[in-house]
Every structure is written in structure tokens, then in C-alpha cells.
Amino acid sequence: MAIWRGFFGLRIIGRWLRLAVGLVGAGWCQAQAAPSPAGGAPAPTARRAPAGIAAAAAVLALRDTTREYILGLHWDVLVMNGAQPGDSLPGGLSLAQVRSAAWAPRFRRSRQDVPNYPVLTAGVWLRATVENAAPGHPTWLLRARIASTRALVIYVIGATGQVRRMPIGPAVALARSHAVANRRYNLVLPLLPGERATVYVCAPRGGLLDLTVCERGYLQQVSYWENLGQGVFVGALLMLAVYNLFLFGAIREASYGYYSLYVLTFCALNLQMKDYLFWWFFPYFDALRQELLQTTLIGLLIMVGALMARSFLETRRLVPRLDWLLRGLVVLAPLPLVGLFLFSEAVFFVLSRVMPLLAVLILLVVGTAVLRTGSRSARYYMAGWGALMLSFVAFYLATLNLLPTNGWTMNGSALGWGLEMTFLSLGLADRINHARRAESEAQQRALTTLREKEDGQQAANRQLAARATELGGAYQELRASLATTDHLQTLDGLKTTFFTNISHEFRTPLTLILGPAEELTYAATDPAVRRQSELILRNAQRLLQLINQLLDLSKLEAGAMQFTPGTGDVASLARQVAATFTSLAEAEGIGFRVDGPATLPFVFDAPKLEIILTNLLSNALRFTPAGGEVMLSWSLAPATAAGPTDVALLVRDTGAGIPAADVPRLFDRFYQGAPVVPARGVHAGTGLGLTLVKELTELHGGTVAVASVLGQGTTFVVRLPGGLVATPETGLAPPPHRALLVPRGAALLTVKELDAPPLPRSDADTVLYIEDNDDMRAFIRTSLAPAGYRLLEAPDGLVGVALALAQVPDLIVSDVMMPGLDGYGVVRRLKAHPATSHVPVVLLTARSAAADRLEGLETGADAYLSKPFAARELRAQIRNLLAPRDRTRAATRAALNAAPGGSAPLSADGAGAGLRTGNLVAATPPPVLPRHAPLDEQFLAAVAAAVEGQLAEPDFDVDQLSSAVAFSRTQLQRKLRALTGQSPAEYIRTVRLGRALTLLRERAGSVSEIGYRVGFSSPAHFSTVFSRHFGYPPSDAARG
């Protein structure tokens, strides 16, 4: 509906415009009513001629054949009003009526060189009398210098009264309207020497009526020069267009491209307005189509001209407030065509005249505004467009009859166009020249700057040369200093490597100290022995703590310390650390309390925070006398504008305090202040604990502060920042290095060899331990012997693998660092071999880093223990690994014994290990085996397939089964018992009986026949074994 309302609105506007144009036309014509001719209807009104001019039949004598006679002032004019649309003649009058006595006196002499009447005039009649007064027999032509869109009817009345009708216009063939090949209409006047003729011209719609008379040879000569001049003019413009098109291709600036399009569009419009296009290509176009073609070219010229002006004048940058005018002009350029299709020809006529004037006005305003900005391009633009605009204004004012119609007003546009194109091309060329000058000036400035720099460089060189001698000695000193620095760095690297290596080497002896000491402590009943063992244990633990600190500092120094924050509870961790110091505080008579919220979720690295709190609490208890107090608290620090909420951990003691001189260097590595309580024998420590606290706190991005008053106590505050992001996977962190007891001294004691262990049972689990250190093997042997295991040992990895493949132990304990084949290689080989793929492996190593633990577990190890470790920890780890195996084995044995089918029961995924199970009775579903590792599943499937394939053979035994699965007898025995809890012979018997039960329930034969089919050589033996296994005779199974 909105679209239809808009359409009807446009139609109403069109009617108003049509009415306004009609009123203007009527005003121009100054219509006057004329009396009706006798016997006819009321006659159309005729335009009143100026006063004092009477109709006169002046004769134009044609004598000079070398000139062109302009008929403007020789015409008698009759202007009519009142014509109806569709009338073929002006005012509806015929030639006979115009020549009648009623209308002939109404003609008035023209006062215009070129008669020009509004297009909306009802019609115009022209009358003139010419005489051939030239000597000889010249051929006189009537030339109509009007647009090709106009249509006229010309009547020539000879001396004898004969009337000759000669129409011209777009619908007339060229042969009839062009006596001479010329772009304008020209007709032959039938004049014999000395003969007179009266010429009548009927112009139904008025307009510009420029008609002349000339001789044929003269017109041919004029046509030649006109065509030549037009060719030179258009050719020059096309050369400018091609030249700027090449510039556009080279420079890629839009102005040159728009200029080329602008020139090409103008050339097409110029050829159309000069009637060359009509003459060459469109001779049969009617008036409307000729007008449409010309208006389309004008609109296209306005659009391209506006686009070129925007680019040429840079209006978007220089006058952005007026840039919208040019954009609007591009949009409004097709408006005359819209007016023709939506309204009428009258609206089309007015808009086609108004739009160029509007374009001239807009371009003049924008060009003036840009000129005021000082733009160089605007000077050329205004110089060219000024001349062109003046010629346009003169031409269109002449067409509106507001200026005289003459050669200057009608043809001055050609000169204006030429000047405009030339100035625009010069402006584009000036851009290049200006850019070149700017580039040259920039190069000159750069050269000047370069010279100045060179002068300054030369001066600096002279100064440097003057100081070269002075710097020579300094250079030698610097080289010596650098050599010293390199040496110190090398020593520092060697020191770090030494600390790392020696710390790793300490772990194995510490294991041999801590393990027996812990066993003695727990087993000793004599108080003196217990005190000595506790002394050994405390000092070994302190040595372990120092080793761990050295390792951590080495990692921090080398940048290898891993920081893996995760979401946890600070309060829970703090309470766990405090619990390890409670017994020590009670033993020393020191009050120990904790304070803080019950939970405190936060993102932090738990192992590193535990080290921080352990060192701070250890120091606080060490330097606090009996009767004093140590407090640990934690809280959320308030958020600030600088960052999110922090966590503050506070450790306060009431000890002797720290001298003010020692506080600034308190966190320096290996720094030890003066002892403040020597009476209690407190050692000063190594100077590593607080350094480690500071380094680990800064690793979190936090801070640690200390406040101390001598004689009153010390307070440490650790602040951890909020906003840390938890790592997606923190990996396997090593166990934290806790100081279980705070040592008061150090001692080295010898440990007596433990008593020989008892002999293991015959059915005990077999444990193989692989260790290259003799003492370590002895410690493991001593630690595991009380548990009753059958022990095997190997001095290196290669021997251990061979022993494991031969004996197939129940569990393997292996060191990681060994000559020949390390622990990782041992795990990879054993887990890849079918005979030992099920055996769990525990790795022992002095490497406690998370990456080392992760590598061990990724190779297939089942557990990972860091040295030093306690004997109880090793025994507990072994028990934890063997317990699931025992449960799995028991479940497998029960499933096999209860199997109703003749093959292995289903695995955990429901598959029968790839074998058929027979037709099972629906009331007794097949049992399901626990899931095993892939290699173990393959092994069980191979064993089941081998037994199934030889089920009817009574001589099929363990040796044949071993050959079928490519295992030795020992390997088959150990692996099958480990997985199923049955020996190979028991497994074969179980499969035979299971198949027999299925066949009996299916009644596949008699008891004797079924016994033979499942491999029993005697029916009696079959019945005995079946009854012992299932608890009822086979005959009952057959009946059930």
C-alpha cells in the first residue's frame, strides 16, 4: 500500500508540474484571441506581433552563391494557441487555411535572427518569399540547422501556384531529407533562374527554427570543413582521454580514470548534439528516442563529471560538508528519464533543461569552496569549468529564449568544452609535476639531513679517534674482567651441576640409612636403642631436607623449577603442615596454635606452598624457647584496585628476634646471622631455608615480608596473589619434602646387619628386584624377607629381563639408573613380551621430578617410588599391587569352574575370546571373565583355542599346550596361574568338563559317548572327575 500511495503521489506532482509548465508557456506566447473565420468554428488564437510591424511579402533575392542566407529576419511568423494534443498541424490549420484571406494578414515579421518559440507552443507557421537572382543555373538548398529530433513540414509554392510538400524529421528517409551528405537536414528548392517561390514552414511544437538558404557547392564545402574541424576537435579530446587512461594504469589514481570516462562521454554527447550519431547510426530513430539518447548521455556526463570532481578536487578531505552535494548529483542525474516514464513529456522537457543548470550550479559552488582552501587542483578546475559553465548558461538561456540566439550562444560550448578539457588535463599533469617536485624536495631534504649526519658522524669519529688511545687500556681491562666473569660463570655452572649430581647420589645412601633406622625405631624395645635409632632417623631426615633444598635451589637457579598451580584449599594444607609440628612443639614445651577460616579455596602450587610453610615453622620452633608461642594463621587480604583478592599467611613466634642489621640480608643465600640463643645449642642452619621461601613465593608472583623486634619475636607474612590460572593438568608432582622432625644435632652412626629372614613358603609370591647397588639390593632383600615373598635378584637390567622371562615373577622392583639397560628399558621390554606383560613393575629412582615420574608411568610402570623410601612404604606398595591381581585371579578361577560351555567364558565385553561356546542352556548364562590387558586377553584366547582344538584328544597335555602357544612350560605355568589361578592341567580339565556339561544338557549322546568326545579315555574316570568337579554325576546333568 505504501508503494501505491507513493506512486499516486508522484502522479499528482506530475500534474502540478504539467500545469505550471503550461502556464509558463502561455505567458511566453502572450496569447490573444482571434476572430473566427467565416463559416467556421471559433478559430484558435494567434499571437500578437509587436506593434508597428505589418505583414509584408518582402522578397529575398538569392544572388551570391558563396554565402549562406539566414532567413531569420525574412520570416513572417504566425504563432498559434489552442491546439489539441494529436493535431497534425499548428492550431489545427491547413496550408489552404493559412493562405486564406482570414489568416494571411495575421503573419508578422520576425525580429529574431533565429526564431525561437517555446516547445509547448501550440504551433508556428513561417512564411518567406525567395527569388533565384543568381546568374547561371545554381541549385539552391533550404538548410534546416535544427536538432535531429525535430520534425517540420515545408511547403514550396512556385510561380505557377504549384505546391510541393517536403517533410523533414527522424521518420523521413535520409535520401528525402538530405540532398547533400551533411549532418543537418537540407532540401532542394525548385527555383529556376529568375523564378520566385514562397516557402511555408509548419512547426507543430514550436522550438528553435534555424533555417538558411545556400548553394549546393557552398554546402558541400562547408560540410567538408565542419567535418574536418569536428574530427580534429574530437580526435584531440580522444588523445587526451587515452593519455590519461595510460596514466591511470600506471599511477592507479582514480582522477585519471574518471577524466578518461568524462572525455569519452562528452565526445559521445557532442557527436549526438551535432547530429553525427543520428546521421551515422540512428537515422530512423523517432524524435522521442533521439531525445532519450541525448538526455541519457547528458545524465551520464553529469554523473561522471560529479565523480571526477570528487576525486579531482578531493572534496571528501577538503570540504566534507559539501561532498554530499556531489554524491546527490550523481543520484539525481537520471531524474529527467524518471520524469518521462512516471509523468509526461512536458515534465521531461523541463527537467532535461533544469538538470544541467543544477549541475552547473553545484559544481560551481563546490569548486569555489575547494578553491578557497588553497588547492592547486581547484585553480585548473575553476579555470576550465568557468569557461564551460558560461557557455552552458548562455546556451540553455538561449534555448529558453532568455538570450539572443546566435553563433556565440549556440556554438560557444565547443570552445568552452575544449578549454575545460585542456585545463583539467593540465591540472592532472600538474599533480604529477607537483608530486615530482615534492619528491625532489624530500630527496633534497634527505640529502641535506644525510650531509648533516655525515658531518656529525665525522665529528664523532674524530672524537672517538681522540679517545681510542684512552679506551685501549680500558679494553684490555674489560677483556680481563670478561675472562674472569666467564670463569666465574663456568664455576657457578659446575657448582650447580655438582650440587645436583651429589644430591642425587646422596639419595641411595640415605635410603640405606633411613630404612634401617625407621625399622629399628619401630622394633626397638630397649629405650637406649630407641633413642639412638631416633637420633639416626632425625639426622638422616635433616640430611634429606638439606638435599631437597639444594635440589630446589639448583632448579630455581637454572630456571627448571616447574610451576603448576591448581585449585585447592589453603586452610586444609596449612592445617596438615601444622599437624606435623604439633608433637615437636609439645616435646619442647612451646605453645603452638593455628588460626584462620575453615576453608579457603585458592589457586596455588600445593607442594611449593608446603615447602614455604615447613621452612617458616621449622625456623620459628627452632628459635623459640620453652614457654614461648608460635602461631600460624591464614586469611584473605582485601582486594584493591591494582588486583584481585590475595591470600596472606602469617607465622609469628615469641623467640629471641632478629637483629636489625641482619634483617636486610635475611633472604640472601647461605647467609647466617649471629646465634641469638646459644645456651640451648640451636644451630644456625645452612642459610638455604629462607632463601627457598623467598624464591618459591616469588615463583607464585607473591611477596614475603619480615618484622622482628629483638627479644620479643619475629613475624613472617607471605602474600600470594589472586588471579592465577590453574593448569589444565598439573601432572604427577613429586611427594612434598616434609620435615617430620626438627633436628637438634647431627650424628653418623653405624647400623648392624639385620638377622637373616625366615624361609618363604612354597606357594609364596615371587618378587624380582633389579638393582646395581649391592647395599641397596641387601636393603631390599632385608625389607621384603619378613613379608614371606620368594625373592629373586639381578645386578643390572639385562640380567633382570632374562631372569624375568625365565621365572615369570609375580612382581618386579627395578631401579631406574642402571648400566646397560635402565629401568625404563626393562619396563618396555617386559610389558611388550606376552609372558611377562601381566607382571606389575615398581620403579625406584633418585630422580624425584614430576617429568621423571611421568616418563616412568608412561612406559608402563605400575608404581613409582622416590629415594629415599621406607621399607614399610615398599612393602605396602607391593601389597597394593598384588591384591587386585589376587582378586582378579579368584574371579577368573570361579568363572572357569562354573562355566557350562566347552570353551573359555565370556570376557568383560561379552565376547567369548573368539571361540564358539556351544548351545548354552538359557537357565545358566555363561559366566563373565574379568577384563585383562590386551596382551593377556590374546594369551587367554590362544590357550582356549589350543585346548578347544584338541578337546577330543585324550593325550593332549601341558607340553603340547606349551608348544601350541609358544611358551615354555615354566612360563605357561606361571602366567596361566597368575591370570586364572589354575595350572595348565587344571585349565585343560576345566574346559573339558565344561564342554561335557553343555553336551549332556543338550542330550547330544550318552554319558560314555560324551566322555570320549571331550577327551576322557575311560567312562568311569569321566564320571569320577565330573562328579568331583560339579558335585553330581553326569547322569543327573543329562536328565536335568
Protein Blocks (a to p, Z undefined) as FASTA:
>chain_A
ZZmmmmmmmmmmmmmmmmmmmmmmmmmnopacddddehiacddddddddehiacddddcd
dfblkbccdfklmpccdddehiaehiabghhiafklmmpmklmmmpccdfbfbacddfkl
gbdcdddddddfbghjddddddddbdfkbccddddddfkopacdddedjklcfklmmmba
cfbdcddddddehiacddddddfkgpadddddddfklmmmmmmmmmmmmmmmmmmmmmmm
mmmmmmmmmnopaklmmmmmmmmmmmmmmmmmnommmmmmmmmbcfklmmmmmmmmmmmm
mmmmmmmmmmmnommlmmmmlmmmmmmmmmmmmmmmmmmmmmcmklmmmmmmmmmmmmmm
mmmmmmmmmmmnopaklmmmmmmmmmmmmmmmmmmmmmnopaccdfklmmmmmmmmmmmm
mmmmmmmmmmmmmmmmmmmmmmmmmmmmmmmmmmmmmmmmmmmmmmmmmmmmmmmmmmmm
mmmmmmmmmmmmmmmmmmmmmmmmmmmmmmmmmmmmmmmmmmpmbfklmmmmmmmmmmmm
mmmmmmmmmmmmmmmmnopaccddddddfklmmmmmmmmmmmmmmmnopacddeddfbdc
ddddfklmmmmmmmmmmmmmmmpcehiacddddddddddfkbccddddddddfbebpafk
lmmmmmpghiacddfblmnopaebjolmmmmmmmmmmmnopacdddddehiaccdddddd
ehiacdfbgbjaddddddfbacfbdcddddddddddddddfkbccdddddfbfklmmmmm
mmmmmnopacdddfbfklmmmmmmmnopabdcddfbdghiafklmmmmmmmpmklmmpcc
ddddfblcfklmmmmmmnopabdcdddddfklmmmmmmmmmmmmmmmmmmmmmmmmmpmb
fbdcddfkopaghpaebjadfklccdddddddfklmmmmmmmmmmmmmmmmpmkbcfklm
mmmnopafklmmmmmmmmnopafklmmmmmmmmmmmmmmmnopacfklmmmmnopabfkl
mmmmmmmmnopafklmmmZZ
